[in-house]
Amino acid sequence: MARPTAPCCEIRFLVLHTYPDGIKAYGHERITTPIGRRGKPVKKLRLIPAESAYAMARYFQGRKGTTVSVI
């Protein structure tokens, strides 16, 4: 089987999980917010180049009461 040799960029989704109570455990409320290409919240999942998604995830990961997922 032939593999494509053209450069390709993997694309991902970036999701920010916020815990209003501050407790990251099963059964507690979690608000899931998809993040767009410019780092702003959007209404539905948007595809982002993997390199940008991981860079934004590193930026968001230091916030208290949040978890960042790159899907």
Distance bins in CASP14 RR format, pairs under 12 A and 6 or more apart:
PFRMAT RR
TARGET T0000
AUTHOR 0000-0000-0000
RMODE 2
METHOD distances of the structure
MODEL  1
7 49 0 0 0 0 0 1 0 0 0 0 0
8 49 0 0 0 0 0 1 0 0 0 0 0
8 50 0 0 0 0 0 1 0 0 0 0 0
9 47 0 0 0 0 0 1 0 0 0 0 0
9 48 0 0 0 0 0 1 0 0 0 0 0
9 49 1 0 1 0 0 0 0 0 0 0 0
9 50 1 0 0 1 0 0 0 0 0 0 0
9 51 1 0 0 1 0 0 0 0 0 0 0
9 52 0 0 0 0 1 0 0 0 0 0 0
9 53 0 0 0 0 0 1 0 0 0 0 0
10 47 0 0 0 0 0 1 0 0 0 0 0
10 48 0 0 0 0 0 1 0 0 0 0 0
10 49 1 0 0 1 0 0 0 0 0 0 0
10 50 1 0 1 0 0 0 0 0 0 0 0
10 51 0 0 0 0 1 0 0 0 0 0 0
10 52 0 0 0 0 0 1 0 0 0 0 0
10 53 0 0 0 0 1 0 0 0 0 0 0
10 54 0 0 0 0 0 1 0 0 0 0 0
10 70 0 0 0 0 0 1 0 0 0 0 0
10 71 0 0 0 0 0 1 0 0 0 0 0
11 36 0 0 0 0 0 1 0 0 0 0 0
11 37 0 0 0 0 0 1 0 0 0 0 0
11 45 0 0 0 0 0 1 0 0 0 0 0
11 46 0 0 0 0 1 0 0 0 0 0 0
11 47 1 0 1 0 0 0 0 0 0 0 0
11 48 1 0 0 1 0 0 0 0 0 0 0
11 49 1 0 1 0 0 0 0 0 0 0 0
11 50 1 0 0 1 0 0 0 0 0 0 0
11 51 0 0 0 0 0 1 0 0 0 0 0
11 52 0 0 0 0 1 0 0 0 0 0 0
11 53 0 0 0 0 1 0 0 0 0 0 0
11 54 0 0 0 0 0 1 0 0 0 0 0
11 70 0 0 0 0 0 1 0 0 0 0 0
11 71 0 0 0 0 0 1 0 0 0 0 0
12 34 0 0 0 0 0 1 0 0 0 0 0
12 35 0 0 0 0 0 1 0 0 0 0 0
12 36 0 0 0 0 0 1 0 0 0 0 0
12 37 0 0 0 0 0 1 0 0 0 0 0
12 45 0 0 0 0 1 0 0 0 0 0 0
12 46 0 0 0 0 0 1 0 0 0 0 0
12 47 1 0 0 1 0 0 0 0 0 0 0
12 48 1 0 1 0 0 0 0 0 0 0 0
12 49 1 0 0 1 0 0 0 0 0 0 0
12 50 1 0 1 0 0 0 0 0 0 0 0
12 51 0 0 0 0 1 0 0 0 0 0 0
12 52 0 0 0 0 1 0 0 0 0 0 0
12 53 1 0 1 0 0 0 0 0 0 0 0
12 54 1 0 0 1 0 0 0 0 0 0 0
12 55 0 0 0 0 0 1 0 0 0 0 0
12 56 0 0 0 0 0 1 0 0 0 0 0
12 57 0 0 0 0 1 0 0 0 0 0 0
12 68 0 0 0 0 0 1 0 0 0 0 0
12 69 0 0 0 0 1 0 0 0 0 0 0
12 70 1 0 1 0 0 0 0 0 0 0 0
12 71 1 0 0 1 0 0 0 0 0 0 0
13 32 0 0 0 0 0 1 0 0 0 0 0
13 33 0 0 0 0 0 1 0 0 0 0 0
13 34 1 0 0 1 0 0 0 0 0 0 0
13 35 0 0 0 0 1 0 0 0 0 0 0
13 36 0 0 0 0 1 0 0 0 0 0 0
13 37 0 0 0 0 0 1 0 0 0 0 0
13 42 0 0 0 0 0 1 0 0 0 0 0
13 44 0 0 0 0 1 0 0 0 0 0 0
13 45 1 0 1 0 0 0 0 0 0 0 0
13 46 1 0 0 1 0 0 0 0 0 0 0
13 47 1 0 0 1 0 0 0 0 0 0 0
13 48 1 0 0 1 0 0 0 0 0 0 0
13 49 0 0 0 0 0 1 0 0 0 0 0
13 50 0 0 0 0 0 1 0 0 0 0 0
13 52 0 0 0 0 0 1 0 0 0 0 0
13 53 1 0 0 1 0 0 0 0 0 0 0
13 56 0 0 0 0 0 1 0 0 0 0 0
13 57 0 0 0 0 0 1 0 0 0 0 0
13 68 0 0 0 0 0 1 0 0 0 0 0
13 69 0 0 0 0 1 0 0 0 0 0 0
13 70 1 0 0 1 0 0 0 0 0 0 0
13 71 1 0 1 0 0 0 0 0 0 0 0
14 32 0 0 0 0 0 1 0 0 0 0 0
14 33 0 0 0 0 1 0 0 0 0 0 0
14 34 1 0 0 1 0 0 0 0 0 0 0
14 35 1 0 1 0 0 0 0 0 0 0 0
14 36 1 0 0 1 0 0 0 0 0 0 0
14 37 0 0 0 0 1 0 0 0 0 0 0
14 38 0 0 0 0 0 1 0 0 0 0 0
14 39 1 0 0 1 0 0 0 0 0 0 0
14 40 0 0 0 0 0 1 0 0 0 0 0
14 41 0 0 0 0 0 1 0 0 0 0 0
14 42 0 0 0 0 1 0 0 0 0 0 0
14 45 0 0 0 0 1 0 0 0 0 0 0
14 46 0 0 0 0 1 0 0 0 0 0 0
14 47 0 0 0 0 1 0 0 0 0 0 0
14 48 1 0 1 0 0 0 0 0 0 0 0
14 49 0 0 0 0 0 1 0 0 0 0 0
14 50 0 0 0 0 0 1 0 0 0 0 0
14 51 0 0 0 0 0 1 0 0 0 0 0
14 52 0 0 0 0 1 0 0 0 0 0 0
14 53 1 0 1 0 0 0 0 0 0 0 0
14 54 0 0 0 0 1 0 0 0 0 0 0
14 55 0 0 0 0 1 0 0 0 0 0 0
14 56 1 0 1 0 0 0 0 0 0 0 0
14 57 1 0 0 1 0 0 0 0 0 0 0
14 58 0 0 0 0 0 1 0 0 0 0 0
14 59 0 0 0 0 0 1 0 0 0 0 0
14 60 0 0 0 0 1 0 0 0 0 0 0
14 61 0 0 0 0 0 1 0 0 0 0 0
14 67 0 0 0 0 0 1 0 0 0 0 0
14 68 1 0 0 1 0 0 0 0 0 0 0
14 69 1 0 0 1 0 0 0 0 0 0 0
14 70 1 0 1 0 0 0 0 0 0 0 0
14 71 1 0 0 1 0 0 0 0 0 0 0
15 30 0 0 0 0 0 1 0 0 0 0 0
15 31 0 0 0 0 0 1 0 0 0 0 0
15 32 1 0 1 0 0 0 0 0 0 0 0
15 33 1 0 0 1 0 0 0 0 0 0 0
15 34 1 0 1 0 0 0 0 0 0 0 0
15 35 1 0 0 1 0 0 0 0 0 0 0
15 36 0 0 0 0 0 1 0 0 0 0 0
15 39 0 0 0 0 0 1 0 0 0 0 0
15 41 0 0 0 0 0 1 0 0 0 0 0
15 42 0 0 0 0 0 1 0 0 0 0 0
15 44 0 0 0 0 0 1 0 0 0 0 0
15 45 1 0 0 1 0 0 0 0 0 0 0
15 46 0 0 0 0 0 1 0 0 0 0 0
15 48 0 0 0 0 0 1 0 0 0 0 0
15 53 0 0 0 0 1 0 0 0 0 0 0
15 56 0 0 0 0 0 1 0 0 0 0 0
15 57 0 0 0 0 1 0 0 0 0 0 0
15 60 0 0 0 0 0 1 0 0 0 0 0
15 66 0 0 0 0 0 1 0 0 0 0 0
15 67 0 0 0 0 1 0 0 0 0 0 0
15 68 1 0 0 1 0 0 0 0 0 0 0
15 69 1 0 1 0 0 0 0 0 0 0 0
15 70 1 0 0 1 0 0 0 0 0 0 0
15 71 1 0 0 1 0 0 0 0 0 0 0
16 30 0 0 0 0 0 1 0 0 0 0 0
16 31 0 0 0 0 1 0 0 0 0 0 0
16 32 1 0 0 1 0 0 0 0 0 0 0
16 33 1 0 1 0 0 0 0 0 0 0 0
16 34 1 0 0 1 0 0 0 0 0 0 0
16 35 1 0 1 0 0 0 0 0 0 0 0
16 36 0 0 0 0 0 1 0 0 0 0 0
16 39 0 0 0 0 1 0 0 0 0 0 0
16 40 0 0 0 0 0 1 0 0 0 0 0
16 41 1 0 0 1 0 0 0 0 0 0 0
16 42 0 0 0 0 0 1 0 0 0 0 0
16 45 0 0 0 0 0 1 0 0 0 0 0
16 53 0 0 0 0 0 1 0 0 0 0 0
16 56 0 0 0 0 1 0 0 0 0 0 0
16 57 0 0 0 0 1 0 0 0 0 0 0
16 59 0 0 0 0 0 1 0 0 0 0 0
16 60 1 0 1 0 0 0 0 0 0 0 0
16 61 0 0 0 0 1 0 0 0 0 0 0
16 62 0 0 0 0 0 1 0 0 0 0 0
16 63 0 0 0 0 1 0 0 0 0 0 0
16 65 0 0 0 0 0 1 0 0 0 0 0
16 66 1 0 1 0 0 0 0 0 0 0 0
16 67 1 0 0 1 0 0 0 0 0 0 0
16 68 1 0 1 0 0 0 0 0 0 0 0
16 69 1 0 0 1 0 0 0 0 0 0 0
16 70 0 0 0 0 0 1 0 0 0 0 0
16 71 0 0 0 0 0 1 0 0 0 0 0
17 24 0 0 0 0 1 0 0 0 0 0 0
17 28 0 0 0 0 0 1 0 0 0 0 0
17 29 0 0 0 0 0 1 0 0 0 0 0
17 30 1 0 1 0 0 0 0 0 0 0 0
17 31 1 0 0 1 0 0 0 0 0 0 0
17 32 1 0 1 0 0 0 0 0 0 0 0
17 33 1 0 0 1 0 0 0 0 0 0 0
17 34 0 0 0 0 0 1 0 0 0 0 0
17 35 0 0 0 0 0 1 0 0 0 0 0
17 57 0 0 0 0 0 1 0 0 0 0 0
17 60 0 0 0 0 0 1 0 0 0 0 0
17 61 0 0 0 0 0 1 0 0 0 0 0
17 63 0 0 0 0 0 1 0 0 0 0 0
17 65 0 0 0 0 1 0 0 0 0 0 0
17 66 1 0 0 1 0 0 0 0 0 0 0
17 67 1 0 1 0 0 0 0 0 0 0 0
17 68 1 0 0 1 0 0 0 0 0 0 0
17 69 1 0 0 1 0 0 0 0 0 0 0
17 70 0 0 0 0 0 1 0 0 0 0 0
17 71 0 0 0 0 0 1 0 0 0 0 0
18 24 0 0 0 0 0 1 0 0 0 0 0
18 28 0 0 0 0 0 1 0 0 0 0 0
18 29 0 0 0 0 1 0 0 0 0 0 0
18 30 1 0 0 1 0 0 0 0 0 0 0
18 31 1 0 1 0 0 0 0 0 0 0 0
18 32 1 0 0 1 0 0 0 0 0 0 0
18 33 1 0 0 1 0 0 0 0 0 0 0
18 35 0 0 0 0 0 1 0 0 0 0 0
18 41 0 0 0 0 0 1 0 0 0 0 0
18 60 0 0 0 0 0 1 0 0 0 0 0
18 63 0 0 0 0 1 0 0 0 0 0 0
18 64 0 0 0 0 0 1 0 0 0 0 0
18 65 1 0 0 1 0 0 0 0 0 0 0
18 66 1 0 1 0 0 0 0 0 0 0 0
18 67 0 0 0 0 1 0 0 0 0 0 0
18 68 0 0 0 0 0 1 0 0 0 0 0
18 69 0 0 0 0 0 1 0 0 0 0 0
19 25 0 0 0 0 1 0 0 0 0 0 0
19 26 0 0 0 0 0 1 0 0 0 0 0
19 27 0 0 0 0 0 1 0 0 0 0 0
19 28 1 0 0 1 0 0 0 0 0 0 0
19 29 1 0 0 1 0 0 0 0 0 0 0
19 30 1 0 1 0 0 0 0 0 0 0 0
19 31 1 0 0 1 0 0 0 0 0 0 0
19 32 0 0 0 0 0 1 0 0 0 0 0
19 33 0 0 0 0 0 1 0 0 0 0 0
19 63 0 0 0 0 0 1 0 0 0 0 0
19 64 0 0 0 0 1 0 0 0 0 0 0
19 65 1 0 1 0 0 0 0 0 0 0 0
19 66 1 0 0 1 0 0 0 0 0 0 0
19 67 1 0 0 1 0 0 0 0 0 0 0
20 28 0 0 0 0 1 0 0 0 0 0 0
20 29 1 0 1 0 0 0 0 0 0 0 0
20 30 0 0 0 0 1 0 0 0 0 0 0
20 31 1 0 0 1 0 0 0 0 0 0 0
20 64 0 0 0 0 0 1 0 0 0 0 0
20 65 0 0 0 0 1 0 0 0 0 0 0
20 66 0 0 0 0 0 1 0 0 0 0 0
21 27 0 0 0 0 0 1 0 0 0 0 0
21 28 1 0 1 0 0 0 0 0 0 0 0
21 29 1 0 0 1 0 0 0 0 0 0 0
21 30 0 0 0 0 1 0 0 0 0 0 0
21 31 0 0 0 0 0 1 0 0 0 0 0
21 65 0 0 0 0 1 0 0 0 0 0 0
22 28 1 0 0 1 0 0 0 0 0 0 0
22 29 0 0 0 0 1 0 0 0 0 0 0
22 30 0 0 0 0 1 0 0 0 0 0 0
22 31 0 0 0 0 0 1 0 0 0 0 0
22 63 0 0 0 0 0 1 0 0 0 0 0
22 64 1 0 0 1 0 0 0 0 0 0 0
22 65 1 0 1 0 0 0 0 0 0 0 0
22 66 0 0 0 0 1 0 0 0 0 0 0
22 67 0 0 0 0 0 1 0 0 0 0 0
23 29 0 0 0 0 1 0 0 0 0 0 0
23 30 0 0 0 0 1 0 0 0 0 0 0
23 65 0 0 0 0 1 0 0 0 0 0 0
24 30 0 0 0 0 1 0 0 0 0 0 0
24 64 0 0 0 0 0 1 0 0 0 0 0
24 65 1 0 0 1 0 0 0 0 0 0 0
24 66 0 0 0 0 1 0 0 0 0 0 0
24 67 1 0 0 1 0 0 0 0 0 0 0
25 65 0 0 0 0 0 1 0 0 0 0 0
25 67 0 0 0 0 0 1 0 0 0 0 0
28 65 0 0 0 0 0 1 0 0 0 0 0
29 65 0 0 0 0 0 1 0 0 0 0 0
30 65 0 0 0 0 0 1 0 0 0 0 0
30 66 0 0 0 0 1 0 0 0 0 0 0
30 67 0 0 0 0 1 0 0 0 0 0 0
30 69 0 0 0 0 0 1 0 0 0 0 0
31 41 0 0 0 0 0 1 0 0 0 0 0
31 65 0 0 0 0 0 1 0 0 0 0 0
31 66 0 0 0 0 1 0 0 0 0 0 0
31 67 0 0 0 0 0 1 0 0 0 0 0
32 41 0 0 0 0 0 1 0 0 0 0 0
32 43 0 0 0 0 0 1 0 0 0 0 0
32 44 0 0 0 0 0 1 0 0 0 0 0
32 45 0 0 0 0 0 1 0 0 0 0 0
32 66 0 0 0 0 0 1 0 0 0 0 0
32 67 0 0 0 0 1 0 0 0 0 0 0
32 68 0 0 0 0 0 1 0 0 0 0 0
32 69 0 0 0 0 1 0 0 0 0 0 0
32 71 0 0 0 0 0 1 0 0 0 0 0
33 39 0 0 0 0 0 1 0 0 0 0 0
33 40 0 0 0 0 0 1 0 0 0 0 0
33 41 1 0 1 0 0 0 0 0 0 0 0
33 42 0 0 0 0 1 0 0 0 0 0 0
33 43 0 0 0 0 1 0 0 0 0 0 0
33 44 0 0 0 0 0 1 0 0 0 0 0
33 45 0 0 0 0 0 1 0 0 0 0 0
33 46 0 0 0 0 0 1 0 0 0 0 0
33 60 0 0 0 0 0 1 0 0 0 0 0
33 63 0 0 0 0 0 1 0 0 0 0 0
33 66 0 0 0 0 1 0 0 0 0 0 0
33 67 0 0 0 0 0 1 0 0 0 0 0
33 68 0 0 0 0 0 1 0 0 0 0 0
33 69 0 0 0 0 0 1 0 0 0 0 0
34 40 0 0 0 0 0 1 0 0 0 0 0
34 41 1 0 0 1 0 0 0 0 0 0 0
34 42 1 0 1 0 0 0 0 0 0 0 0
34 43 1 0 0 1 0 0 0 0 0 0 0
34 44 1 0 0 1 0 0 0 0 0 0 0
34 45 1 0 1 0 0 0 0 0 0 0 0
34 46 1 0 0 1 0 0 0 0 0 0 0
34 47 0 0 0 0 0 1 0 0 0 0 0
34 48 0 0 0 0 0 1 0 0 0 0 0
34 53 0 0 0 0 0 1 0 0 0 0 0
34 56 0 0 0 0 0 1 0 0 0 0 0
34 68 0 0 0 0 0 1 0 0 0 0 0
34 69 0 0 0 0 0 1 0 0 0 0 0
34 70 0 0 0 0 0 1 0 0 0 0 0
34 71 0 0 0 0 1 0 0 0 0 0 0
35 41 1 0 0 1 0 0 0 0 0 0 0
35 42 1 0 0 1 0 0 0 0 0 0 0
35 43 0 0 0 0 0 1 0 0 0 0 0
35 44 0 0 0 0 0 1 0 0 0 0 0
35 45 0 0 0 0 1 0 0 0 0 0 0
35 46 1 0 0 1 0 0 0 0 0 0 0
35 47 0 0 0 0 0 1 0 0 0 0 0
35 48 1 0 0 1 0 0 0 0 0 0 0
35 52 0 0 0 0 0 1 0 0 0 0 0
35 53 0 0 0 0 1 0 0 0 0 0 0
35 55 0 0 0 0 0 1 0 0 0 0 0
35 56 1 0 0 1 0 0 0 0 0 0 0
35 57 0 0 0 0 1 0 0 0 0 0 0
35 59 0 0 0 0 0 1 0 0 0 0 0
35 60 1 0 0 1 0 0 0 0 0 0 0
35 66 0 0 0 0 0 1 0 0 0 0 0
35 68 0 0 0 0 1 0 0 0 0 0 0
35 69 0 0 0 0 1 0 0 0 0 0 0
35 70 0 0 0 0 1 0 0 0 0 0 0
35 71 0 0 0 0 0 1 0 0 0 0 0
36 42 1 0 1 0 0 0 0 0 0 0 0
36 43 0 0 0 0 0 1 0 0 0 0 0
36 44 0 0 0 0 1 0 0 0 0 0 0
36 45 0 0 0 0 1 0 0 0 0 0 0
36 46 1 0 1 0 0 0 0 0 0 0 0
36 47 0 0 0 0 1 0 0 0 0 0 0
36 48 1 0 0 1 0 0 0 0 0 0 0
36 49 0 0 0 0 0 1 0 0 0 0 0
36 52 0 0 0 0 1 0 0 0 0 0 0
36 53 0 0 0 0 1 0 0 0 0 0 0
36 56 0 0 0 0 1 0 0 0 0 0 0
36 60 0 0 0 0 0 1 0 0 0 0 0
37 45 0 0 0 0 0 1 0 0 0 0 0
37 46 1 0 0 1 0 0 0 0 0 0 0
37 47 0 0 0 0 1 0 0 0 0 0 0
37 48 1 0 1 0 0 0 0 0 0 0 0
37 49 0 0 0 0 1 0 0 0 0 0 0
37 51 0 0 0 0 0 1 0 0 0 0 0
37 52 1 0 0 1 0 0 0 0 0 0 0
37 53 0 0 0 0 1 0 0 0 0 0 0
37 55 0 0 0 0 0 1 0 0 0 0 0
37 56 0 0 0 0 1 0 0 0 0 0 0
38 46 0 0 0 0 1 0 0 0 0 0 0
38 48 0 0 0 0 1 0 0 0 0 0 0
38 52 0 0 0 0 1 0 0 0 0 0 0
38 56 0 0 0 0 1 0 0 0 0 0 0
39 46 0 0 0 0 1 0 0 0 0 0 0
39 48 0 0 0 0 1 0 0 0 0 0 0
39 52 0 0 0 0 1 0 0 0 0 0 0
39 53 0 0 0 0 1 0 0 0 0 0 0
39 55 0 0 0 0 0 1 0 0 0 0 0
39 56 1 0 1 0 0 0 0 0 0 0 0
39 57 0 0 0 0 0 1 0 0 0 0 0
39 59 0 0 0 0 1 0 0 0 0 0 0
39 60 0 0 0 0 1 0 0 0 0 0 0
39 68 0 0 0 0 0 1 0 0 0 0 0
40 46 0 0 0 0 0 1 0 0 0 0 0
40 48 0 0 0 0 0 1 0 0 0 0 0
40 56 0 0 0 0 0 1 0 0 0 0 0
40 60 0 0 0 0 0 1 0 0 0 0 0
41 56 0 0 0 0 0 1 0 0 0 0 0
41 60 0 0 0 0 0 1 0 0 0 0 0
42 48 0 0 0 0 0 1 0 0 0 0 0
45 53 0 0 0 0 0 1 0 0 0 0 0
45 69 0 0 0 0 0 1 0 0 0 0 0
45 70 0 0 0 0 0 1 0 0 0 0 0
45 71 1 0 0 1 0 0 0 0 0 0 0
46 52 0 0 0 0 0 1 0 0 0 0 0
46 53 0 0 0 0 0 1 0 0 0 0 0
46 56 0 0 0 0 0 1 0 0 0 0 0
46 71 0 0 0 0 0 1 0 0 0 0 0
47 53 0 0 0 0 1 0 0 0 0 0 0
47 70 0 0 0 0 0 1 0 0 0 0 0
47 71 0 0 0 0 0 1 0 0 0 0 0
48 54 0 0 0 0 1 0 0 0 0 0 0
48 55 0 0 0 0 1 0 0 0 0 0 0
48 56 1 0 0 1 0 0 0 0 0 0 0
48 57 0 0 0 0 0 1 0 0 0 0 0
48 70 0 0 0 0 1 0 0 0 0 0 0
48 71 0 0 0 0 0 1 0 0 0 0 0
49 55 0 0 0 0 1 0 0 0 0 0 0
49 56 0 0 0 0 0 1 0 0 0 0 0
49 70 0 0 0 0 0 1 0 0 0 0 0
50 56 0 0 0 0 0 1 0 0 0 0 0
50 57 0 0 0 0 0 1 0 0 0 0 0
50 70 1 0 0 1 0 0 0 0 0 0 0
50 71 0 0 0 0 0 1 0 0 0 0 0
51 57 0 0 0 0 0 1 0 0 0 0 0
51 58 0 0 0 0 0 1 0 0 0 0 0
51 70 0 0 0 0 0 1 0 0 0 0 0
52 58 0 0 0 0 0 1 0 0 0 0 0
52 59 0 0 0 0 0 1 0 0 0 0 0
52 70 0 0 0 0 0 1 0 0 0 0 0
53 59 0 0 0 0 0 1 0 0 0 0 0
53 60 0 0 0 0 0 1 0 0 0 0 0
53 68 0 0 0 0 1 0 0 0 0 0 0
53 69 0 0 0 0 1 0 0 0 0 0 0
53 70 1 0 1 0 0 0 0 0 0 0 0
53 71 0 0 0 0 1 0 0 0 0 0 0
54 60 0 0 0 0 0 1 0 0 0 0 0
54 61 0 0 0 0 0 1 0 0 0 0 0
54 68 0 0 0 0 1 0 0 0 0 0 0
54 69 0 0 0 0 0 1 0 0 0 0 0
54 70 1 0 0 1 0 0 0 0 0 0 0
54 71 0 0 0 0 0 1 0 0 0 0 0
55 61 0 0 0 0 0 1 0 0 0 0 0
55 68 0 0 0 0 0 1 0 0 0 0 0
55 70 0 0 0 0 0 1 0 0 0 0 0
56 68 0 0 0 0 1 0 0 0 0 0 0
56 69 0 0 0 0 0 1 0 0 0 0 0
56 70 0 0 0 0 1 0 0 0 0 0 0
57 63 0 0 0 0 0 1 0 0 0 0 0
57 66 0 0 0 0 0 1 0 0 0 0 0
57 67 0 0 0 0 0 1 0 0 0 0 0
57 68 1 0 1 0 0 0 0 0 0 0 0
57 69 1 0 0 1 0 0 0 0 0 0 0
57 70 1 0 1 0 0 0 0 0 0 0 0
57 71 0 0 0 0 0 1 0 0 0 0 0
58 68 0 0 0 0 1 0 0 0 0 0 0
58 70 0 0 0 0 0 1 0 0 0 0 0
59 66 0 0 0 0 0 1 0 0 0 0 0
59 68 0 0 0 0 1 0 0 0 0 0 0
60 66 1 0 0 1 0 0 0 0 0 0 0
60 67 0 0 0 0 1 0 0 0 0 0 0
60 68 1 0 1 0 0 0 0 0 0 0 0
60 69 0 0 0 0 0 1 0 0 0 0 0
60 70 0 0 0 0 0 1 0 0 0 0 0
61 67 0 0 0 0 1 0 0 0 0 0 0
61 68 1 0 1 0 0 0 0 0 0 0 0
61 69 0 0 0 0 0 1 0 0 0 0 0
61 70 0 0 0 0 0 1 0 0 0 0 0
62 68 0 0 0 0 1 0 0 0 0 0 0
END
